[in-house]
Amino acid sequence: MLDNNIPQEQDHDDGLLFFHSHSIWEALFKLEKFYECKIYGVLELQEVESNLMSESSYSKQEMLDAIEYAYDKVDASWEYELYLDTINEYLTANKQGGQDAN
């Protein structure tokens, strides 16, 4: 129990098993329920890759760097497409000249 005397659910595994045996969406649902919150944005690697439908192949690290870049660069937007555009710009700029998109 926490200070507010509300009983809390307890995860009986080490936490890692849960995340390896559930989809990201199931994990987010449980997180929202436990913390009584709503998560309104997710940039998930495989989904971003499939939405970009790029003919060029990028490494996992390049994709993660691009997602991080878009997350830091896009100001207060809830538009998924804006994040995808920024990710694509980053990947294209780095592929052409090795420079960050600015």
Secondary structure as GFF3:
##gff-version 3
##sequence-region A 1 102
A	DSSP	alpha_helix	16	21	.	.	.	ID=ss1
A	DSSP	alpha_helix	24	35	.	.	.	ID=ss2
A	DSSP	alpha_helix	45	52	.	.	.	ID=ss3
A	DSSP	alpha_helix	60	73	.	.	.	ID=ss4
A	DSSP	alpha_helix	80	97	.	.	.	ID=ss5
###
